[in-house]
Amino acid sequence: MSGIGADRHVVIVGASLAGIRTAQNLRTLGRSGAITLIGAEAELPYDRPPLSKDLLKSDWSAESIEAFRLVTASELGELDLDLRLGMAATGLDTTARVVALADGTSIAYDVLVIATGATARPSPWRPESGVLQLRTLDDSRAIAQRLTPGERIVVVGGGFIGTEIAAAAVGFGCDVTVVDPVPEPMARLVGPELASSLVRLHSENGVQTRFGVGVVDIRGAAGDLTVVLDDGAELAASTAVVGIGSIPATGWLADSGLTLENGVVTDPGLRALGAQDVYAIGDVARWPHAGRGLIRAEHWTNASDQARFVAAAIAQGIDAEYSSTDYVWSDQYDWKIHTVGWRDPAGASVVVGDLAVDGRVAVVHADASGRACGAVTVNWVRALNQIRRLLMTDSPPAVIAEQLEQLVQRAA
């Protein structure tokens, strides 16, 4: 099937992973026509996972920052793009096929790819100063500047990003407390089988945890904050880092006529509902997952995979349904946590290995019908690779568990 005419102008709004990978893939697939890439940040495109991982713990030299760029200035030039960095999109007219920009100008498109990602959910607590959030390179730099020995850091939110920040902070000698209203916040990410182990991991590394308790107020100023909990307790802090989720960056699309429900809703081919020749990808897209219904997936591999998929649809006219790899990873101290696929709360899981015995474990998930749908591993990359291969062949959960048990026996 032939692609969309090479003379048609492709406009990509969003210059992070999903956006830059779309442009790169379009060129790799031979599309030579005009491509405009619009990005709200003036920075060259950079990778976001390191913001709470390696980069947060780096020396913040020019060399360390450049190592996390998604593309160099030279490589960007070779893509032959009309590049509009530092210029946010402010509106979309799908009838006239025009994107409005923050400087009052507009740009016409024939094909539009929306890749504006998500922003940190705003903190409901806004004292004079001292409350930080993480979404951008500048955010990570601001947090890093507060991570000095003896600093009292309260992290609000016990998800992957919050706990990664906590792990970095305690490594710098900070006095760290993580607060979350859920008793075992990691359960929503890795399942109940491993959640308590992750809570212990943080405690063993010197992080204080106040789980099952919410925050009702943060008052004061940087260097002298008081974090008030709903059980009446008060925590003294010099800095509070609030990580309570994110919201899709769809404000500029309010009058576009697109279907906006916790993101830009798409069909199975990632075409935005409500307009022709408009795609949505990455953190901003809400698309029909084969096992989970409409979802918005905020992880690196999904953004990269969707960029590749949409580039092929545009360049080669491929008409297919997007299928996600559902792969996520997190660094927690010296633990490497990987998840693949998904976990069905109505299904069952089987544990292979023992963290307490040999420091590694895998949990294989089955959905309500008994079909294998995902897994999580801790410190066990070989098991992860085996699981991914077996999931692709639709192997039953019992077969996957048996194969992993054989790995354990061979390693004994």
C-alpha positions as CSV (number, residue, x, y, z in Angstrom):
1,M,0.0,0.0,0.0
2,S,1.4,3.4,-1.0
3,G,2.1,6.1,1.6
4,I,0.5,9.5,2.0
5,G,1.7,11.7,-0.9
6,A,5.3,12.9,-0.4
7,D,4.3,16.5,-1.3
8,R,2.0,16.6,1.7
9,H,3.3,18.6,4.7
10,V,3.7,16.6,8.0
11,V,3.6,18.7,11.1
12,I,4.6,17.1,14.4
13,V,3.7,18.9,17.6
14,G,5.9,17.8,20.5
15,A,9.7,17.4,20.3
16,S,10.3,14.8,23.0
17,L,10.8,11.1,22.4
18,A,7.6,10.4,20.4
19,G,7.9,13.5,18.2
20,I,11.6,13.2,17.4
21,R,11.4,9.5,16.7
22,T,8.5,10.1,14.3
23,A,10.6,12.5,12.3
24,Q,13.6,10.2,12.3
25,N,11.5,7.2,11.2
26,L,9.8,9.2,8.5
27,R,13.2,10.0,7.0
28,T,14.5,6.5,7.5
29,L,11.5,5.1,5.6
30,G,12.3,7.4,2.7
31,R,9.9,10.2,3.1
32,S,11.6,13.3,1.6
33,G,8.7,15.8,1.9
34,A,8.4,18.8,4.3
35,I,8.3,18.0,8.0
36,T,7.9,20.6,10.7
37,L,8.7,19.7,14.3
38,I,7.3,22.0,17.0
39,G,8.5,21.9,20.6
40,A,7.5,24.0,23.6
41,E,11.0,23.7,25.2
42,A,14.0,25.5,23.7
43,E,16.2,22.5,24.6
44,L,17.4,20.0,22.0
45,P,15.3,16.9,22.5
46,Y,16.3,14.8,25.5
47,D,15.5,11.5,27.2
48,R,13.1,11.8,30.2
49,P,13.7,8.6,32.2
50,P,17.2,9.7,33.3
51,L,15.6,12.8,34.9
52,S,14.8,10.8,37.9
53,K,17.6,8.2,37.5
54,D,21.2,8.7,36.2
55,L,21.0,12.4,35.4
56,L,19.6,13.3,38.8
57,K,22.7,11.7,40.3
58,S,25.2,13.1,37.8
59,D,27.6,16.0,38.1
60,W,25.4,18.1,35.8
61,S,28.4,18.9,33.6
62,A,27.8,19.8,29.9
63,E,29.1,16.3,29.0
64,S,26.7,14.5,31.3
65,I,23.7,16.4,30.0
66,E,24.6,15.9,26.4
67,A,24.8,12.1,27.0
68,F,21.1,12.1,27.5
69,R,20.1,14.0,24.3
70,L,17.9,12.0,21.9
71,V,19.7,13.6,19.0
72,T,22.7,15.9,18.4
73,A,22.5,19.2,16.7
74,S,24.3,17.7,13.7
75,E,21.9,14.8,13.5
76,L,18.9,17.1,13.8
77,G,20.3,19.2,10.9
78,E,20.6,16.1,8.7
79,L,16.8,15.4,9.1
80,D,16.1,18.6,7.1
81,L,13.3,19.7,9.3
82,D,11.5,23.0,9.8
83,L,12.4,23.1,13.5
84,R,10.4,25.3,15.9
85,L,11.9,24.7,19.3
86,G,10.9,27.0,22.2
87,M,7.5,27.6,20.5
88,A,4.4,26.1,22.1
89,A,1.3,25.2,20.1
90,T,-1.7,27.1,21.4
91,G,-4.6,25.9,19.2
92,L,-5.8,23.6,16.5
93,D,-8.3,24.2,13.7
94,T,-8.9,20.8,12.1
95,T,-11.2,22.2,9.5
96,A,-8.7,24.7,8.1
97,R,-5.8,22.3,9.1
98,V,-3.9,24.9,10.9
99,V,-1.9,24.8,14.2
100,A,-1.7,28.1,16.1
101,L,1.6,29.0,17.8
102,A,2.4,31.0,20.9
103,D,4.0,33.9,19.0
104,G,0.7,34.6,17.2
105,T,1.6,32.8,13.9
106,S,0.2,29.6,12.6
107,I,1.3,26.7,10.4
108,A,-0.7,24.7,8.0
109,Y,-0.5,20.9,7.8
110,D,-1.7,18.1,5.6
111,V,-0.9,15.4,8.2
112,L,-0.6,16.2,11.9
113,V,1.0,14.1,14.6
114,I,0.2,15.2,18.2
115,A,3.0,14.2,20.5
116,T,2.7,16.8,23.3
117,G,3.1,14.3,26.1
118,A,2.0,15.0,29.6
119,T,2.7,17.5,32.4
120,A,3.1,16.9,36.1
121,R,-0.2,17.0,37.9
122,P,0.0,20.4,39.7
123,S,0.6,20.4,43.4
124,P,-2.5,21.4,45.3
125,W,-0.1,22.8,48.0
126,R,1.6,26.0,47.0
127,P,3.6,27.7,49.8
128,E,5.8,30.6,49.0
129,S,8.7,28.4,47.8
130,G,10.3,25.0,48.4
131,V,7.8,22.7,46.5
132,L,9.3,21.1,43.4
133,Q,8.0,18.8,40.7
134,L,9.7,16.7,38.1
135,R,8.9,16.7,34.4
136,T,11.6,18.7,32.5
137,L,15.3,19.0,32.4
138,D,15.1,22.2,34.4
139,D,12.9,20.5,37.0
140,S,15.5,17.8,37.5
141,R,18.3,20.3,37.8
142,A,16.4,22.3,40.4
143,I,15.8,19.1,42.5
144,A,19.5,18.1,42.1
145,Q,20.6,21.4,43.6
146,R,18.7,20.6,46.8
147,L,20.2,17.2,47.2
148,T,23.0,17.9,49.7
149,P,24.0,16.1,52.9
150,G,21.6,16.8,55.8
151,E,18.8,18.3,53.7
152,R,15.4,17.2,54.8
153,I,13.5,16.1,51.8
154,V,9.9,15.0,51.8
155,V,8.7,13.2,48.7
156,V,4.9,13.2,48.2
157,G,4.0,10.2,46.0
158,G,5.4,6.6,46.2
159,G,5.3,5.7,42.5
160,F,8.4,4.9,40.5
161,I,9.4,8.5,39.9
162,G,8.9,9.5,43.6
163,T,10.9,6.5,44.9
164,E,13.7,7.0,42.3
165,I,14.0,10.6,43.6
166,A,14.1,9.3,47.1
167,A,16.8,6.8,46.3
168,A,18.9,9.5,44.7
169,A,18.4,11.9,47.6
170,V,19.3,9.4,50.3
171,G,22.4,8.6,48.3
172,F,23.5,12.2,48.6
173,G,23.1,12.0,52.4
174,C,19.7,13.7,52.7
175,D,17.1,12.9,55.4
176,V,14.3,11.5,53.2
177,T,10.7,10.7,53.9
178,V,8.2,9.4,51.3
179,V,4.5,9.9,51.9
180,D,1.7,8.2,50.0
181,P,-2.0,7.6,51.0
182,V,-1.8,4.0,49.8
183,P,-0.4,1.5,52.3
184,E,1.7,-0.2,49.7
185,P,1.9,2.2,46.7
186,M,4.2,-0.1,44.7
187,A,1.4,-2.7,44.6
188,R,-0.3,-0.8,41.7
189,L,3.0,-1.1,39.7
190,V,4.4,-4.5,40.6
191,G,1.5,-6.3,42.2
192,P,1.0,-7.3,45.9
193,E,3.6,-10.1,45.7
194,L,6.5,-7.7,45.6
195,A,5.1,-4.5,47.0
196,S,6.1,-5.1,50.6
197,S,9.7,-6.1,49.5
198,L,10.0,-2.7,47.9
199,V,8.8,-0.9,51.0
200,R,11.4,-2.8,53.0
201,L,14.1,-1.9,50.4
202,H,13.5,1.8,51.0
203,S,13.5,1.4,54.8
204,E,16.7,-0.6,54.7
205,N,18.4,2.1,52.7
206,G,17.5,4.8,55.2
207,V,14.4,6.3,53.7
208,Q,11.5,6.8,56.1
209,T,8.1,5.9,54.8
210,R,4.7,7.2,55.8
211,F,2.4,5.0,53.7
212,G,-1.3,4.9,54.2
213,V,-1.3,8.6,55.2
214,G,-2.1,11.6,53.0
215,V,-0.9,15.1,52.9
216,V,-3.4,17.9,53.7
217,D,-1.1,20.9,53.6
218,I,2.4,22.2,53.0
219,R,3.2,25.5,54.5
220,G,6.3,27.7,55.0
221,A,9.1,28.4,52.5
222,A,12.1,26.7,51.1
223,G,14.4,25.7,53.9
224,D,11.7,25.7,56.5
225,L,8.6,23.8,55.3
226,T,6.0,21.9,57.4
227,V,4.2,19.0,55.7
228,V,0.9,18.3,57.5
229,L,-0.4,14.8,57.3
230,D,-4.1,13.7,57.6
231,D,-3.3,11.8,60.8
232,G,-2.3,15.1,62.5
233,A,1.5,14.5,62.2
234,E,3.8,17.2,60.9
235,L,7.0,16.7,59.0
236,A,9.8,19.3,58.9
237,A,11.4,19.7,55.5
238,S,13.7,22.0,53.6
239,T,12.3,20.8,50.3
240,A,9.1,18.9,49.2
241,V,9.1,17.1,45.9
242,V,5.5,16.4,44.8
243,G,5.0,13.5,42.4
244,I,1.3,12.8,42.3
245,G,0.9,11.7,38.7
246,S,0.6,13.5,35.4
247,I,-2.1,15.0,33.1
248,P,-2.0,14.8,29.3
249,A,-1.0,18.1,27.6
250,T,-4.2,18.7,25.7
251,G,-5.1,22.2,26.8
252,W,-4.2,23.6,23.5
253,L,-6.7,21.2,21.8
254,A,-9.8,22.4,23.8
255,D,-11.6,23.8,20.8
256,S,-10.2,21.4,18.2
257,G,-13.2,19.1,18.0
258,L,-11.0,16.1,18.8
259,T,-12.3,13.6,21.4
260,L,-10.5,14.5,24.6
261,E,-11.0,12.2,27.6
262,N,-7.8,11.9,29.7
263,G,-5.8,12.3,26.5
264,V,-6.5,12.4,22.8
265,V,-8.7,9.4,22.1
266,T,-7.7,7.4,19.0
267,D,-8.8,4.4,17.0
268,P,-6.7,1.2,17.0
269,G,-4.5,2.8,14.3
270,L,-3.7,5.8,16.5
271,R,-5.8,8.1,14.4
272,A,-7.4,10.8,16.5
273,L,-11.2,10.7,16.7
274,G,-12.9,13.8,15.4
275,A,-10.6,14.7,12.5
276,Q,-9.0,13.4,9.3
277,D,-5.2,13.0,8.9
278,V,-4.5,13.6,12.6
279,Y,-2.6,11.0,14.8
280,A,-1.9,11.1,18.5
281,I,1.1,9.2,20.1
282,G,3.0,8.9,23.3
283,D,1.9,10.0,26.7
284,V,-0.9,12.2,25.3
285,A,-2.6,9.4,23.4
286,R,-5.5,7.3,24.8
287,W,-5.8,4.3,22.6
288,P,-7.7,0.9,22.7
289,H,-5.5,-1.7,24.2
290,A,-6.4,-5.3,23.3
291,G,-6.5,-6.5,26.9
292,R,-7.2,-3.3,28.9
293,G,-9.6,-1.2,26.9
294,L,-8.9,2.5,26.4
295,I,-5.6,3.4,28.1
296,R,-3.0,6.1,28.2
297,A,0.4,4.5,28.7
298,E,3.2,6.7,30.0
299,H,6.4,4.9,29.3
300,W,9.4,5.1,27.0
301,T,8.8,2.0,24.9
302,N,5.2,2.9,24.1
303,A,6.2,6.4,22.9
304,S,9.0,4.9,20.8
305,D,6.9,2.1,19.4
306,Q,4.0,4.4,18.5
307,A,6.3,6.8,16.7
308,R,7.6,4.0,14.6
309,F,4.0,2.7,13.9
310,V,2.7,6.1,12.9
311,A,5.7,6.9,10.7
312,A,5.1,3.7,8.8
313,A,1.4,4.6,8.4
314,I,2.3,7.9,7.0
315,A,5.3,6.9,4.8
316,Q,4.0,3.6,3.6
317,G,0.3,3.8,4.0
318,I,0.2,0.8,6.3
319,D,-3.3,0.4,7.8
320,A,-3.0,-1.8,10.9
321,E,-3.9,-1.9,14.6
322,Y,-1.2,-0.8,17.1
323,S,-0.1,-3.4,19.6
324,S,1.9,-2.3,22.6
325,T,4.9,-4.1,24.1
326,D,4.0,-2.7,27.6
327,Y,7.6,-2.6,28.8
328,V,8.7,-0.5,31.8
329,W,11.8,-0.4,34.0
330,S,12.9,1.3,37.2
331,D,16.1,1.6,39.1
332,Q,15.7,1.4,42.9
333,Y,19.1,1.6,44.6
334,D,20.9,-1.5,43.2
335,W,17.6,-3.2,42.3
336,K,16.6,-3.4,38.6
337,I,12.8,-3.7,38.2
338,H,11.3,-4.6,34.9
339,T,7.7,-5.1,33.9
340,V,6.4,-6.5,30.6
341,G,2.8,-6.8,29.6
342,W,0.2,-6.0,32.2
343,R,-1.4,-7.3,35.3
344,D,-5.1,-8.2,35.5
345,P,-6.5,-7.6,39.0
346,A,-9.1,-10.3,38.3
347,G,-6.4,-12.8,37.3
348,A,-3.8,-14.8,39.2
349,S,0.0,-14.6,39.5
350,V,2.8,-17.1,40.2
351,V,6.1,-16.3,41.9
352,V,9.3,-17.9,40.7
353,G,12.5,-17.4,42.7
354,D,13.1,-15.8,46.1
355,L,14.5,-12.3,46.7
356,A,15.5,-13.3,50.2
357,V,17.5,-16.3,49.0
358,D,19.3,-15.2,45.9
359,G,18.2,-11.6,45.4
360,R,16.1,-12.1,42.3
361,V,12.5,-13.0,41.5
362,A,9.9,-13.1,38.8
363,V,6.1,-12.9,39.0
364,V,4.1,-14.1,36.0
365,H,0.6,-12.7,35.5
366,A,-2.4,-14.4,34.0
367,D,-5.6,-12.6,33.1
368,A,-9.1,-13.7,34.2
369,S,-9.3,-16.3,31.4
370,G,-6.0,-17.9,32.5
371,R,-3.9,-16.6,29.6
372,A,-0.5,-15.2,30.3
373,C,-0.6,-11.4,30.1
374,G,2.6,-10.1,31.7
375,A,5.3,-10.3,34.3
376,V,7.6,-8.4,36.6
377,T,11.2,-9.3,37.4
378,V,13.6,-7.9,40.0
379,N,17.4,-8.3,39.3
380,W,16.8,-11.0,36.8
381,V,17.3,-9.9,33.2
382,R,17.7,-13.4,31.8
383,A,14.3,-14.3,33.1
384,L,12.9,-11.1,31.6
385,N,14.2,-12.0,28.2
386,Q,12.8,-15.5,28.5
387,I,9.4,-14.2,29.5
388,R,9.2,-11.7,26.6
389,R,9.9,-14.5,24.1
390,L,7.4,-16.8,25.6
391,L,4.7,-14.1,25.8
392,M,5.2,-13.5,22.1
393,T,4.4,-17.2,21.4
394,D,1.3,-17.1,23.6
395,S,2.8,-19.7,26.0
396,P,0.6,-20.6,29.0
397,P,1.5,-19.3,32.4
398,A,2.4,-22.8,33.7
399,V,4.9,-23.2,30.8
400,I,6.5,-19.8,31.5
401,A,6.8,-20.6,35.2
402,E,8.3,-24.0,34.4
403,Q,10.9,-22.5,32.1
404,L,11.9,-20.0,34.8
405,E,12.2,-22.8,37.4
406,Q,14.7,-24.5,35.0
407,L,16.7,-21.2,35.0
408,V,16.8,-21.3,38.8
409,Q,17.9,-24.9,38.8
410,R,20.7,-24.4,36.3
411,A,22.0,-21.4,38.3
412,A,22.0,-23.4,41.6
